[in-house]
Each structure stands twice: as structure tokens, then as C-alpha cells.
């Protein structure tokens, strides 16, 4: 499958090099991970090909002009970066006939920062990865990297994601959904329903990522606490049957001119530290020694082909664009079962998405370039 990045830069509307508004931070619990992703992109993006305007969204939702400094946004010794309130508030273009970004400062006249050709949203979780930001950019008629409104919303909500994938004939595991207040109204009935899934089960916020709020439950006595932990992140909770098998991931990259999306070689995650019952937040971001990331995964060629095809079909099923990471289980019998699709996967140089493309022949810098080119070639509006 061709992984070669394009060498022709889409013609920017602003003239000269395309101007990229790099957007990160946000209101979700994944704020710090978004900042770390931005640090990686700022360090790797080709400044000879792109002008970059870094904009952060504070945990309170303010858009501010921030430092163009990769080190400022890195996770160092367990310290998580955060976008702080600043004096320079950023205003997006207000109509489809303009591309100018404006900076507002108390006591000063509005200052124009020039036009923007494309937004690269590096936001994880609700209020960024879930279609809300994408809708804002669509209203402003601004090109952006990644999935559109519907695909972003479906990919973010594990409940509806599973319904869409099952409707397209893709293999998924058993699950049930607790809507707000369900468990509190009838805990006995819901405990019996969940018992029917078998143990262990995984209790997850329906609309969160980075393994936030996820618990593995091996004893139903622990179920109420697990549900309460998930509800701290989302009032809607998904409970999934545990699936015995290897955790395999596959990176998918969009194409243009009607070609099918491209899939990377798969990678595998093995949690080696027994303190982590699964690939949780700490294992992902704070305990690198406790996890082995194998890329490419040691799998038979026929199984690799099947995983790549399932990943592309999953990408197509939700109408995704740009990029996504598809996570699957491979059972001892060799069955491939889709766990989820992530429309804005972790994107630091050490994250699985770019590592899988690196193993497939596409470097981190070239991957960034290809994503920007896909967005610049994409039309705005309905497509």
C-alpha cells in the first residue's frame, strides 16, 4: 500500500507558504495530552514549507496566542503541561469570505495576525475531538485536518460508534450502555445485566479518551465504584465484555481523488508492569518502562492483511477523513474484533500512530506534511 507523501503543496489562498493554525489544549480531561502532542508537531513541522501560528485553548475555554516552543508543551518528569490564561485572546474568522485571525488585548485595538489556510486541531476528547470544533470550523468555512463533524461525533461516542460498526457488519464485542441515572435507579437489575457479559468487564466513560475513567472489574462488588469513576468524566457509561486476546492497533491515513484510505503495519501494546491491569492513563503517559510497544507487531502475514483491511473498513464505516487509529483484539483463535476508532489519536513522535507509519515507511515530519496536504486539497462545505 503506497505510503509516499505528496511532494506538491496545495496552493494556499493566502499566497506563499500555507499558514497553519496549530490548535491544542481544550476543555477536556485530555488537555495535557493535547499539549504534549502539540509539542511534538511544533518540533517536527517543516518551517520551510509552512508558517505556523500556535493557539492554545485554556481549560476554561479561552483561545489565546501561545509560545511557539516545543519544550514548553512537553511532558517532563511527570509534569503535565497546560495552556494558561494570557493577555492575547484569539478570534477566528467570523465569515466564509475571510481567513484573517484577530488578536484581542485589553486596552488595545484589535490586531490582525494575517490569514490562515488550514487549522490543525490537536485536541483530544470532548469539545475538540467530538465534532463541536469541527462544526465551528465548518461554519467559518475554514479547512482543517482530520475527521468531519459526524465522523468525529461517532468516533468519540463509544455507544454510537459500536452501533455504526455493527451496522456495517464489522465484528465488535458485547457491551451495554448505562444512560444518566440508570444504575442508581435499579442497581440490582443492571448488575444482573452486566453479569451476563461475563467477567472481567471494562467500565468506560462513553465519550472520553486516553483511558481516563476506565476500570477493569473482576468482581461485581466493585461495579458501583467503577461506574462512579467513569461518571466523573461522562454521565453516559459503556460496559464492555472483556475479550481475551492481543491488543493490536493500526494507523489509517486518508487518500485523495477517490482512492481508498491507507493502513499502516499494525503495532502491539503489551503491558509488562503488573501494577497496571490494562493500558491505562499512567501506563500510556507516565510509566514508559511498564509498557512494551512493538511495531510492527509479530503477526502472520495473512493476519496483518486482515487487520489492515478491517482498519480501513472501520475508517470508511464512520465516514472518517484525514487520520484515525483503529484498535482491535486478536483472539487466540485468530479472530479480529474491533475495539474502537480514535479520530484524533495520540500524535507525539512516540505515540503509536506515528510509530506505526514510521515502521511502514512514512516519517513523522512527512506524516505531518501529508495530513496538511490532505486538508488543503479538501473542499470546504458538504463533500
C-alpha positions in Angstrom: 0.0 0.0 0.0 1.5 3.3 -1.1 2.7 5.5 1.9 4.6 8.1 -0.1 3.8 11.7 1.0 2.9 14.1 -1.7 5.6 16.5 -3.0 3.3 19.1 -4.4 2.0 21.7 -2.0 -1.6 22.7 -2.4 -1.9 26.3 -3.5 -2.7 28.4 -0.4 -5.4 31.0 -0.6 -3.1 33.4 1.4 -0.3 33.3 -1.2 3.2 32.0 -0.4 3.6 29.2 2.1 0.4 27.7 3.6 -0.3 29.1 7.0 -1.2 26.6 9.7 -3.1 27.4 12.9 -2.0 24.7 15.3 -4.8 24.4 17.9 -4.4 22.5 21.2 -5.3 22.3 24.8 -9.0 22.4 25.3 -11.6 21.8 28.0 -11.5 18.0 28.2 -9.6 15.9 30.7 -7.1 15.2 28.0 -5.8 18.8 27.9 -2.3 17.9 28.9 -2.0 15.1 26.3 -3.1 17.6 23.6 -0.4 20.0 24.7 2.2 17.2 24.5 1.0 16.3 21.0 1.4 20.0 20.0 5.0 20.0 21.3 5.9 17.1 19.0 4.2 18.7 16.0 5.9 22.1 16.6 9.3 20.4 16.8 8.8 18.4 13.6 6.7 20.5 11.2 8.7 21.7 8.2 9.1 25.5 8.7 10.4 25.9 5.1 7.0 24.7 3.8 4.6 26.1 6.4 4.1 29.2 8.5 2.8 28.2 12.0 0.5 30.1 14.3 0.2 28.2 17.7 -3.1 28.8 19.5 -4.0 27.2 22.8 -7.4 26.7 24.4 -7.4 27.0 28.2 -9.2 24.5 30.4 -11.8 27.3 30.8 -12.3 27.6 27.0 -10.4 30.8 26.2 -8.4 30.8 22.9 -5.1 32.5 23.5 -1.9 33.1 21.5 0.8 30.9 23.0 4.6 30.3 22.8 5.9 28.6 19.6 8.2 26.5 21.8 8.1 22.7 21.7 9.8 22.3 25.1 7.1 24.4 26.8 4.5 21.8 25.8 6.4 18.6 26.6 5.7 16.1 29.5 8.9 16.3 31.6 9.4 14.2 34.7 5.7 13.5 35.0 4.8 17.3 34.8 1.8 17.8 32.6 1.8 21.0 30.5 -1.2 23.3 30.5 -2.4 26.3 28.4 -2.7 29.2 30.8 -4.8 32.4 30.5 -2.9 35.1 28.7 -3.5 38.7 27.6 -3.7 37.8 23.9 -7.1 36.3 23.1 -7.6 34.9 19.6 -10.6 35.4 17.4 -11.3 33.1 14.4 -12.6 34.4 11.1 -16.2 35.4 11.5 -17.5 34.6 8.0 -16.9 32.4 5.0 -15.5 35.3 3.0 -12.4 35.9 5.2 -9.5 34.0 6.6 -7.9 36.5 9.0 -7.2 35.6 12.6 -7.5 38.5 15.0 -5.9 39.0 18.4 -7.7 41.0 21.1 -5.9 42.6 24.0 -7.4 44.6 26.8 -7.0 48.3 26.3 -5.7 47.9 22.7 -7.1 47.9 19.2 -7.7 44.5 17.6 -4.6 43.3 15.9 -4.8 41.2 12.7 -2.4 38.2 12.6 -2.9 37.5 8.9 -4.9 34.9 7.1 -4.9 31.1 7.8 -5.1 28.4 5.2 -5.7 25.4 7.4 -6.3 24.5 11.1 -4.5 21.5 12.6 -6.7 20.7 15.6 -4.7 18.6 18.1 -7.5 18.3 20.6 -8.4 15.1 22.3 -11.7 14.3 23.9 -15.0 16.3 24.3 -15.1 19.9 23.0 -12.5 19.3 20.3 -12.4 15.7 19.0 -16.2 15.2 19.2 -17.4 17.3 16.3 -18.0 20.5 18.2 -14.9 22.2 17.0 -15.3 20.7 13.5 -18.7 22.3 13.3 -17.3 25.7 14.3 -14.7 25.4 11.6 -17.3 24.3 9.0 -19.4 27.4 9.9 -16.3 29.6 9.3 -15.6 27.8 6.0 -12.0 27.0 7.2 -10.1 23.9 6.1 -8.9 21.6 8.9 -7.0 18.4 9.4 -9.0 15.2 10.3 -12.5 13.9 10.5 -15.6 16.0 9.9 -18.5 16.7 12.2 -20.4 13.4 12.0 -17.3 11.1 11.9 -15.8 13.0 14.9 -19.0 12.7 16.9 -19.5 9.0 16.1 -15.8 8.2 16.8 -16.0 10.0 20.2 -19.1 8.3 21.4 -18.3 4.6 22.0 -22.1 3.7 22.2 -22.9 5.1 18.7 -19.6 4.0 17.3 -20.4 0.4 18.1 -23.8 0.7 16.6 -22.4 2.1 13.4 -19.7 -0.5 13.1 -22.1 -3.4 13.9 -24.5 -2.0 11.3 -21.7 -2.1 8.7 -21.0 -5.8 9.5 -17.8 -5.2 11.4 -17.0 -7.5 14.3 -17.4 -5.9 17.8 -17.5 -7.3 21.3 -20.6 -7.5 23.6 -21.5 -4.4 25.6 -24.2 -2.5 27.3 -24.9 1.2 27.9 -25.8 3.0 31.1 -27.5 6.3 30.5 -27.5 9.0 33.1 -29.2 7.8 36.3 -29.8 4.2 35.0 -27.7 2.4 37.6 -28.8 4.5 40.5 -32.5 3.8 39.7 -32.1 0.0 39.6 -28.6 -1.3 40.6 -29.7 -4.9 41.1 -31.2 -5.2 37.6 -28.2 -3.6 35.9 -25.8 -5.7 37.9 -27.5 -8.8 36.6 -27.4 -7.4 33.0 -23.7 -6.8 33.4 -23.2 -10.2 34.9 -24.5 -11.6 31.7 -21.5 -10.1 29.8 -19.2 -12.3 31.9 -16.2 -11.2 33.9 -14.0 -9.3 33.6 -15.8 -6.3 32.2 -14.4 -2.9 31.4 -16.3 0.2 32.5 -15.7 3.3 30.4 -16.9 6.8 30.0 -18.8 6.8 26.7 -17.2 10.0 25.4 -13.6 10.2 26.8 -10.2 9.0 25.7 -6.6 8.4 26.9 -8.1 5.7 29.1 -9.4 8.3 31.5 -12.0 6.9 33.9 -11.7 3.3 32.7 -11.8 0.5 35.3 -11.4 -3.3 34.9 -13.9 -5.1 37.1 -13.2 -8.7 38.1 -15.7 -8.7 41.0 -19.2 -7.3 40.6 -18.9 -5.9 44.1 -16.5 -3.3 42.6 -19.0 -2.3 39.9 -20.6 0.7 41.7 -17.2 2.3 42.3 -16.2 1.7 38.7 -19.4 3.3 37.3 -18.9 6.3 39.7 -15.3 6.7 38.4 -16.5 6.7 34.8 -19.3 9.1 35.6 -16.7 11.7 36.7 -15.8 12.0 33.0 -19.2 11.4 31.3 -22.7 10.8 32.6 -23.1 8.1 29.9 -21.2 4.9 30.6 -20.3 1.9 28.4 -19.7 -1.5 29.9 -17.8 -3.9 27.7 -17.2 -7.6 28.0 -13.6 -8.5 28.4 -12.0 -10.1 25.3 -9.1 -12.4 25.7 -6.6 -11.6 23.1 -3.7 -9.4 21.9 -4.2 -5.7 21.7 -3.3 -4.6 18.2 -3.5 -1.1 16.7 -3.5 0.0 13.1 -3.0 3.6 11.8 -5.2 4.7 8.9 -4.4 7.7 6.6 -6.9 9.2 4.2 -6.3 9.5 0.4 -7.5 11.8 -2.3 -9.1 11.5 -5.7 -11.4 8.7 -4.6 -8.7 6.3 -3.6 -9.3 4.1 -0.6 -7.6 5.0 2.7 -4.2 3.6 3.5 -3.4 1.4 6.5 -0.1 1.1 8.3 1.6 -2.1 9.5 0.0 -3.0 12.8 1.5 -2.4 16.2 1.0 -4.2 19.5 0.8 -2.9 23.1 2.0 -5.2 25.9 1.6 -4.0 29.5 4.5 -5.6 31.3 4.1 -3.9 34.7 1.6 -5.8 36.8 0.6 -2.6 38.6 -1.4 -1.8 35.5 -4.4 -4.1 35.0 -4.6 -2.8 31.4 -3.3 0.0 29.2 -4.5 2.9 31.5 -3.6 6.6 31.6 -0.5 6.1 33.7 0.8 3.3 31.6 0.3 5.4 28.4 1.9 8.6 29.5 3.7 8.3 32.8 5.3 4.8 33.0 7.0 4.1 29.8 9.1 1.3 31.4 5.9 -0.6 32.2 4.8 -0.9 28.6 6.3 -2.5 25.5 5.2 -1.1 22.2 6.0 -3.5 19.4 5.9 -2.1 15.9 5.4 -3.8 13.6 3.6 -6.4 15.6 4.8 -10.0 15.3 1.9 -11.5 13.3 1.4 -13.9 10.4 1.2 -12.0 7.0 -2.4 -13.2 6.4 -3.4 -11.8 9.8 -1.7 -8.5 9.1 -3.6 -8.2 5.8 -6.9 -8.9 7.6 -6.2 -6.3 10.3 -5.3 -3.6 7.8 -8.5 -4.4 5.8 -10.6 -4.2 8.9 -9.0 -0.9 9.9 -9.7 0.6 6.5 -13.3 -0.7 6.6 -13.8 0.8 10.1 -12.4 4.2 8.8 -14.8 4.0 5.9 -17.8 2.9 8.1 -17.8 6.1 10.1 -17.0 8.3 7.1 -13.6 9.4 8.5 -11.2 11.7 6.8 -7.5 12.5 7.4 -6.4 10.2 10.1 -7.6 7.6 12.7 -6.2 4.8 14.8 -8.2 1.6 14.8 -7.7 -0.7 17.9 -8.6 -4.3 17.6 -8.3 -7.5 19.6 -6.8 -10.7 18.0 -8.2 -13.7 19.8 -6.3 -17.0 20.3 -8.4 -18.4 17.5 -7.2 -15.7 15.2 -10.4 -13.7 15.1 -10.1 -9.9 14.7 -12.6 -7.9 16.8 -12.8 -4.1 16.6 -12.4 -2.3 20.0 -12.7 1.3 18.8 -11.7 4.0 16.3 -9.9 7.1 17.5 -10.2 10.1 15.1 -7.5 12.2 16.8 -5.1 9.6 18.2 -2.1 10.4 20.3 0.3 12.2 18.0 3.6 12.8 19.8 6.7 11.3 18.0 6.5 8.4 20.5 2.8 7.7 20.1 1.7 4.5 18.3 0.0 6.3 15.4 3.2 7.9 14.0 5.3 5.0 15.1 3.2 2.6 13.0 3.6 4.9 10.0 7.4 5.2 10.7 7.5 1.4 10.5 5.6 1.5 7.3 7.9 3.9 5.6 6.5 7.4 6.4 8.5 9.6 8.8 6.9 11.8 11.5 7.6 15.0 9.6 6.4 13.6 6.3 3.2 12.3 8.1 2.5 15.8 9.3 3.0 17.2 5.8 0.7 14.6 4.3 -2.1 15.4 6.7 -1.8 19.1 6.0 -1.8 18.4 2.3 -4.9 16.2 2.5 -6.7 19.0 4.4 -5.5 21.7 1.9 -6.8 19.7 -1.0 -10.1 19.0 0.6 -13.0 21.2 -0.3 -14.9 23.0 2.4 -18.7 22.6 3.0 -20.6 19.5 2.0 -18.5 16.8 0.4 
